[in-house]
Amino acid sequence: MLLYVDDIMPGMQLESAIALKAGSYLITPKEAPDGLNEKFIDSIRRFSKQLTPLPDFVNIIENESTLAKLHEVLSADIARVAEAVKAGGDTPNFLSDGELEEKVSRVVDKVLANPDVIREVYQFKNAFREGADSKTALLDHTFRVTLLAAATGVKLRMSVVSMINLVIASLMHDMGILRSEQYPALQVLDEFNDDQLQDFVDEHTGHSVETFKNAGMSMLPQTRLDIARTIELHHRIDLATEKPRSPAVVLHLADLVDEVIGPQPHKLRYNFSREQLRILGTGMAKRNGTNRVILALVKLYRKVPVAWDTVVAITELFGQQELTIENYEEKLKDILDICPHAKQKPYPSLSGGKVPRMVYCNDLEQKYQCEHRGQSQVAIQMPSGKMVQFFKCGTMTNRLVKLNRESKPNGD
């Protein structure tokens, strides 16, 4: 199997001779009958760009120790993405619950320990070696979706079998993009019309299903069908044919959320269908903050029982359960309309990734006398990074706190 030169370790055995572009051999299996040593590995890495037929890659015999090394490499990737999630960067931290994170880690590690999965995911990772940031974004998207789907599955108390199927499907759901006509110049999607975009969705989804089927993983026929179907439906799903908390529903929504809020090689976001965009507005075909995505899902699925539990679970993972309150955005607007001078500012902003917790008065010079303005102040960080002191709006903050409590049991 092909290994990237940085992943080679002492003791690994060559499957074939390492050839150079100049026409000679760097190392042959006969020269390393007991496996590669540090000296051989150093030579391979020094001449890695001159290797043929693929620079930076060598053929290594697949055995238990090789697979263990690749499991270590992939686990490190998953851990890196998990740490980025917990840091609350592009994606709000959905792994803040330590017990939940441990359960997610166990199920993902169990799946990654499967040799069949290791081969496919490692090959997928290799496609992005030394690639542009846009390629790395695709790989990280896959791992974030896997973590989010698994966390949602834990939250929903899915069975172990369903969880394993869900994680396998999550890891393989976008592998077909590598076979799409547009890859790697995916920025071209920004110029696509609706029909072209749907063709791209259908094409790469189909290729992902084929990749999974061609992997020949050892599993029961029904399990194979279930995973293939989950991959097939990760972009477009008919909820009328689904069961509540099915892996297909969970992967579809986890992928949708991460695709819209996370970095991608293209500006366009295509996980909301044309019909859904007619309801939500074309702004949801672009990158949006978590709040906007959650509010969109609430609007679409509040009265769709098969999806609603999953929407609520994802919202709770993000710590944004207040957004599941019916007509939250309209109720917030009603509160803000109290201000007679249009100087009100909710904080944090609803366009971001956190639920508004207070309202402050933007009348720094206090040009207006206002019965609603309180006496306490709060420091708000401006886009420039500067901290500025503002007065809280007592009336609106109190009403906002009361509104947010509606999402808690018994209004606590």
C-alpha positions as CSV (number, residue, x, y, z in Angstrom):
1,M,0.0,0.0,0.0
2,L,1.1,3.6,-0.7
3,L,2.5,5.4,2.3
4,Y,3.5,9.0,2.6
5,V,7.2,9.4,3.4
6,D,6.6,11.1,6.7
7,D,4.5,8.2,7.9
8,I,7.2,5.6,7.3
9,M,8.7,4.1,10.4
10,P,11.6,1.6,11.2
11,G,10.7,-2.0,10.6
12,M,8.3,-1.4,7.7
13,Q,9.0,-3.6,4.7
14,L,9.0,-2.5,1.1
15,E,6.4,-4.0,-1.2
16,S,8.4,-2.9,-4.3
17,A,11.6,-1.2,-5.2
18,I,11.8,2.6,-4.7
19,A,12.5,4.0,-8.1
20,L,13.9,7.5,-8.9
21,K,12.9,9.7,-11.9
22,A,16.5,9.4,-13.1
23,G,15.9,5.7,-13.9
24,S,17.8,4.1,-11.0
25,Y,16.6,2.5,-7.8
26,L,17.0,4.2,-4.4
27,I,16.3,1.0,-2.4
28,T,15.1,-2.4,-3.3
29,P,13.3,-5.0,-1.0
30,K,16.4,-7.2,-1.2
31,E,18.5,-4.4,0.4
32,A,16.2,-4.2,3.3
33,P,15.1,-7.8,4.0
34,D,14.5,-7.0,7.7
35,G,12.6,-3.8,7.0
36,L,13.6,-0.2,6.7
37,N,15.9,1.3,9.2
38,E,16.6,5.0,10.1
39,K,19.3,5.3,7.5
40,F,17.0,4.0,4.7
41,I,14.2,6.3,5.9
42,D,16.4,9.3,5.9
43,S,17.4,8.6,2.3
44,I,13.8,8.1,1.3
45,R,12.8,11.5,2.8
46,R,15.8,13.3,1.3
47,F,15.0,12.1,-2.2
48,S,11.2,12.1,-1.8
49,K,10.5,14.6,-4.5
50,Q,12.5,12.5,-7.0
51,L,10.6,9.3,-6.4
52,T,8.5,7.8,-9.2
53,P,5.7,7.1,-10.2
54,L,4.5,9.3,-7.3
55,P,6.8,11.8,-5.5
56,D,6.6,11.5,-1.7
57,F,5.0,8.0,-1.7
58,V,6.5,4.5,-1.4
59,N,4.9,1.0,-1.5
60,I,4.9,-0.6,1.9
61,I,3.7,-4.1,2.7
62,E,0.4,-4.0,4.6
63,N,0.7,-5.8,8.0
64,E,-0.5,-5.3,11.5
65,S,2.3,-2.8,12.5
66,T,1.7,-0.7,9.3
67,L,-2.0,-0.5,10.0
68,A,-1.3,0.4,13.6
69,K,0.9,3.3,12.4
70,L,-1.8,4.6,10.0
71,H,-4.4,4.3,12.8
72,E,-2.1,6.5,14.8
73,V,-1.8,9.1,12.0
74,L,-5.6,9.3,11.4
75,S,-6.3,9.4,15.2
76,A,-4.0,12.4,15.4
77,D,-5.9,14.1,12.6
78,I,-9.2,13.5,14.4
79,A,-7.7,14.8,17.7
80,R,-6.4,17.9,15.9
81,V,-9.8,18.7,14.5
82,A,-11.5,18.0,17.9
83,E,-9.1,20.4,19.6
84,A,-9.9,23.1,17.0
85,V,-13.6,22.5,17.7
86,K,-13.1,22.9,21.4
87,A,-11.2,26.1,20.8
88,G,-14.4,27.5,19.4
89,G,-13.0,28.9,16.1
90,D,-14.9,28.4,12.9
91,T,-17.3,26.0,14.6
92,P,-18.8,26.6,18.1
93,N,-17.6,24.0,20.6
94,F,-20.0,21.1,20.4
95,L,-17.6,18.9,22.5
96,S,-17.8,20.9,25.7
97,D,-19.4,18.0,27.6
98,G,-16.4,15.9,28.7
99,E,-18.5,12.7,29.1
100,L,-20.0,13.1,25.7
101,E,-16.6,13.8,24.1
102,E,-15.2,10.6,25.7
103,K,-18.1,8.6,24.2
104,V,-17.6,10.2,20.8
105,S,-13.9,9.5,21.0
106,R,-14.5,5.8,21.8
107,V,-16.9,5.1,18.9
108,V,-14.7,7.0,16.4
109,D,-11.6,5.2,17.5
110,K,-13.4,1.9,17.3
111,V,-14.3,2.6,13.7
112,L,-10.8,3.9,12.8
113,A,-9.3,0.6,14.2
114,N,-11.1,-1.3,11.4
115,P,-8.4,-2.1,8.7
116,D,-10.9,-1.6,5.9
117,V,-11.7,1.9,7.2
118,I,-8.0,2.7,7.8
119,R,-7.2,2.0,4.1
120,E,-10.0,4.2,2.7
121,V,-9.6,7.2,5.1
122,Y,-5.8,7.1,4.8
123,Q,-6.1,7.1,1.0
124,F,-8.5,10.0,1.2
125,K,-6.0,11.9,3.4
126,N,-3.2,11.3,1.0
127,A,-5.2,13.0,-1.8
128,F,-4.7,16.3,0.2
129,R,-1.0,16.0,1.0
130,E,0.9,19.2,0.4
131,G,-2.3,20.7,-1.0
132,A,-3.7,24.2,-0.9
133,D,-5.7,25.3,2.1
134,S,-8.8,24.6,0.1
135,K,-7.9,20.9,0.0
136,T,-7.2,20.9,3.7
137,A,-10.6,22.5,4.3
138,L,-12.3,19.4,2.6
139,L,-10.5,17.0,4.8
140,D,-11.2,18.9,8.0
141,H,-14.8,19.2,7.0
142,T,-15.0,15.4,6.8
143,F,-13.6,15.0,10.3
144,R,-15.7,17.8,11.8
145,V,-18.9,16.2,10.3
146,T,-17.8,12.8,11.7
147,L,-17.4,14.3,15.2
148,L,-20.6,16.3,15.0
149,A,-22.6,13.3,13.7
150,A,-21.2,11.1,16.4
151,A,-21.9,13.7,19.1
152,T,-25.5,14.0,17.8
153,G,-25.9,10.3,17.8
154,V,-24.7,10.1,21.4
155,K,-27.1,12.9,22.3
156,L,-29.9,11.0,20.7
157,R,-28.9,7.7,22.4
158,M,-28.6,5.8,19.1
159,S,-27.6,2.2,19.3
160,V,-23.9,1.2,19.0
161,V,-24.6,-0.5,15.7
162,S,-26.3,2.7,14.3
163,M,-23.4,4.8,15.7
164,I,-20.8,2.7,14.0
165,N,-22.7,2.8,10.6
166,L,-23.1,6.6,11.0
167,V,-19.4,7.1,11.6
168,I,-18.3,5.0,8.7
169,A,-20.8,6.9,6.4
170,S,-19.5,10.2,7.8
171,L,-15.9,9.4,7.1
172,M,-16.7,8.4,3.5
173,H,-19.5,10.8,2.6
174,D,-17.4,13.2,0.5
175,M,-14.8,10.8,-1.0
176,G,-16.5,11.0,-4.3
177,I,-15.5,14.7,-4.7
178,L,-12.1,13.5,-5.7
179,R,-13.6,11.9,-8.8
180,S,-15.7,14.9,-9.7
181,E,-14.9,16.8,-12.9
182,Q,-14.5,20.0,-10.9
183,Y,-12.0,18.8,-8.4
184,P,-9.6,20.3,-7.3
185,A,-10.7,23.7,-8.7
186,L,-13.9,23.7,-6.7
187,Q,-14.2,27.5,-6.8
188,V,-15.9,27.0,-10.2
189,L,-19.0,26.0,-8.2
190,D,-19.5,29.7,-7.4
191,E,-20.4,30.2,-11.1
192,F,-22.8,27.3,-11.4
193,N,-26.5,27.6,-12.0
194,D,-29.1,25.5,-10.1
195,D,-29.1,22.7,-12.6
196,Q,-25.3,22.5,-12.8
197,L,-25.1,22.5,-9.0
198,Q,-27.6,19.7,-8.7
199,D,-25.6,17.7,-11.2
200,F,-22.5,18.2,-9.1
201,V,-24.3,17.1,-6.0
202,D,-25.7,14.0,-7.7
203,E,-22.3,13.1,-9.3
204,H,-20.1,13.3,-6.3
205,T,-22.7,11.6,-4.0
206,G,-22.9,8.8,-6.5
207,H,-19.1,8.5,-6.6
208,S,-18.9,8.4,-2.8
209,V,-21.4,5.5,-2.7
210,E,-19.3,3.7,-5.4
211,T,-16.1,4.3,-3.4
212,F,-17.7,2.7,-0.3
213,K,-19.1,-0.2,-2.2
214,N,-15.8,-0.8,-4.0
215,A,-13.9,-0.8,-0.7
216,G,-15.3,-4.3,-0.1
217,M,-15.5,-3.9,3.6
218,S,-16.2,-7.0,5.6
219,M,-19.8,-6.6,6.9
220,L,-23.3,-8.0,6.6
221,P,-25.1,-7.2,3.3
222,Q,-27.8,-5.3,5.1
223,T,-25.2,-3.2,6.9
224,R,-23.6,-2.4,3.6
225,L,-26.9,-1.3,2.2
226,D,-27.7,0.9,5.2
227,I,-24.3,2.7,5.1
228,A,-24.5,3.2,1.3
229,R,-28.0,4.7,1.7
230,T,-26.8,7.0,4.4
231,I,-24.0,8.3,2.2
232,E,-26.4,8.6,-0.8
233,L,-28.8,10.8,1.2
234,H,-26.3,13.1,2.9
235,H,-27.1,16.1,0.6
236,R,-30.7,15.4,-0.5
237,I,-33.1,13.5,1.7
238,D,-36.8,12.7,1.6
239,L,-37.8,12.9,5.2
240,A,-41.2,11.3,4.5
241,T,-39.4,8.0,4.0
242,E,-37.1,8.2,7.0
243,K,-37.4,7.0,10.6
244,P,-36.7,9.3,13.5
245,R,-33.0,9.4,14.6
246,S,-31.9,7.4,11.6
247,P,-28.2,7.6,10.6
248,A,-29.3,9.2,7.3
249,V,-31.1,12.0,9.0
250,V,-28.2,12.7,11.5
251,L,-25.6,12.7,8.7
252,H,-27.7,14.9,6.5
253,L,-28.2,17.6,9.2
254,A,-24.6,17.4,10.6
255,D,-23.2,17.8,7.1
256,L,-25.5,20.6,6.3
257,V,-24.6,22.5,9.4
258,D,-20.9,22.2,9.0
259,E,-21.0,22.9,5.3
260,V,-22.8,26.2,5.9
261,I,-20.9,27.5,8.9
262,G,-17.4,26.1,8.2
263,P,-14.7,27.1,5.7
264,Q,-15.0,25.6,2.2
265,P,-13.0,25.9,-1.0
266,H,-16.0,27.8,-2.5
267,K,-18.2,30.6,-1.4
268,L,-21.4,28.9,-2.4
269,R,-23.2,26.6,0.0
270,Y,-25.4,23.9,-1.6
271,N,-26.8,21.8,1.2
272,F,-30.1,23.6,1.3
273,S,-32.2,22.6,-1.7
274,R,-33.7,25.0,-4.2
275,E,-37.1,24.5,-2.5
276,Q,-35.7,25.2,0.9
277,L,-34.0,28.3,-0.3
278,R,-37.3,29.7,-1.6
279,I,-38.5,29.5,2.0
280,L,-35.3,30.7,3.8
281,G,-34.0,33.2,1.2
282,T,-31.0,33.0,-1.0
283,G,-28.8,34.3,1.8
284,M,-28.6,30.8,3.1
285,A,-26.8,29.7,-0.1
286,K,-23.7,31.5,1.4
287,R,-21.7,30.9,4.5
288,N,-23.6,31.9,7.6
289,G,-23.1,31.9,11.3
290,T,-24.4,29.1,13.5
291,N,-27.4,31.1,14.7
292,R,-28.7,31.7,11.2
293,V,-28.4,28.0,10.3
294,I,-30.1,26.8,13.5
295,L,-33.0,29.3,13.0
296,A,-33.3,28.0,9.4
297,L,-33.5,24.4,10.6
298,V,-36.1,25.4,13.2
299,K,-38.2,27.1,10.5
300,L,-38.0,24.1,8.2
301,Y,-38.3,21.2,10.7
302,R,-40.2,22.3,13.8
303,K,-43.3,20.5,12.5
304,V,-41.3,17.5,11.0
305,P,-41.1,15.0,13.8
306,V,-38.6,12.7,12.0
307,A,-36.0,15.5,12.0
308,W,-37.0,17.7,14.9
309,D,-35.2,15.6,17.6
310,T,-32.0,15.8,15.6
311,V,-32.3,19.5,15.2
312,V,-32.8,20.0,18.9
313,A,-29.9,17.7,19.7
314,I,-27.5,19.7,17.5
315,T,-28.8,22.9,18.9
316,E,-28.2,21.7,22.4
317,L,-24.6,20.6,21.5
318,F,-23.9,24.1,20.4
319,G,-25.5,25.6,23.6
320,Q,-28.1,27.4,21.5
321,Q,-31.3,25.7,22.6
322,E,-32.9,29.1,23.1
323,L,-33.1,29.3,19.3
324,T,-35.6,26.4,19.3
325,I,-38.2,28.7,20.9
326,E,-41.0,29.2,18.5
327,N,-40.6,32.5,16.5
328,Y,-37.5,33.4,18.5
329,E,-36.2,35.9,15.9
330,E,-39.6,37.7,15.8
331,K,-39.9,37.8,19.6
332,L,-36.4,39.2,19.8
333,K,-37.3,41.9,17.3
334,D,-40.4,42.8,19.3
335,I,-38.1,43.3,22.3
336,L,-35.6,45.5,20.4
337,D,-38.5,47.6,19.0
338,I,-39.0,48.9,22.5
339,C,-36.1,51.3,22.0
340,P,-37.5,54.7,21.0
341,H,-34.1,55.9,19.6
342,A,-32.9,52.9,17.6
343,K,-29.8,52.7,19.7
344,Q,-30.3,49.2,20.9
345,K,-27.7,46.4,20.3
346,P,-28.2,42.8,21.2
347,Y,-25.1,41.1,22.5
348,P,-23.8,38.7,21.2
349,S,-25.2,39.5,17.8
350,L,-27.8,37.1,16.4
351,S,-25.7,36.9,13.2
352,G,-22.9,35.1,15.0
353,G,-22.5,31.8,16.8
354,K,-23.9,32.6,20.3
355,V,-27.3,33.4,21.6
356,P,-27.9,37.1,22.6
357,R,-27.8,37.4,26.4
358,M,-28.2,41.1,26.9
359,V,-29.0,44.4,25.2
360,Y,-26.9,47.5,25.5
361,C,-27.4,51.1,24.5
362,N,-25.2,52.4,21.7
363,D,-25.8,56.0,22.6
364,L,-22.3,56.6,23.9
365,E,-22.7,60.3,24.1
366,Q,-26.0,60.0,25.9
367,K,-27.7,62.4,23.5
368,Y,-31.1,60.9,24.5
369,Q,-32.8,60.6,27.9
370,C,-34.2,57.1,28.1
371,E,-36.3,55.5,30.8
372,H,-35.1,52.0,29.7
373,R,-31.3,52.6,30.1
374,G,-29.9,50.9,33.2
375,Q,-27.1,52.0,35.5
376,S,-24.7,49.1,35.0
377,Q,-22.2,49.1,32.3
378,V,-20.6,46.3,30.2
379,A,-17.4,46.2,28.2
380,I,-18.0,45.2,24.5
381,Q,-15.2,44.3,22.1
382,M,-15.4,46.3,18.9
383,P,-14.3,44.8,15.5
384,S,-11.0,46.7,15.9
385,G,-10.4,44.8,19.1
386,K,-10.8,47.8,21.3
387,M,-13.0,47.4,24.5
388,V,-15.7,50.0,24.9
389,Q,-18.0,50.5,27.9
390,F,-21.7,50.7,27.2
391,F,-24.7,51.0,29.4
392,K,-27.1,48.0,29.5
393,C,-30.7,48.5,28.5
394,G,-32.4,47.4,31.7
395,T,-35.9,46.9,30.1
396,M,-34.8,45.0,27.1
397,T,-32.2,42.9,28.8
398,N,-34.7,41.7,31.4
399,R,-37.2,40.8,28.7
400,L,-34.5,39.0,26.7
401,V,-33.5,37.0,29.8
402,K,-37.1,36.0,30.2
403,L,-37.4,35.0,26.6
404,N,-34.4,32.8,26.8
405,R,-35.7,31.1,29.8
406,E,-38.6,29.7,27.8
407,S,-36.2,27.1,26.4
408,K,-35.4,25.7,29.9
409,P,-37.6,23.1,31.7
410,N,-40.1,25.0,33.9
411,G,-38.6,28.3,32.7
412,D,-35.5,27.9,35.0
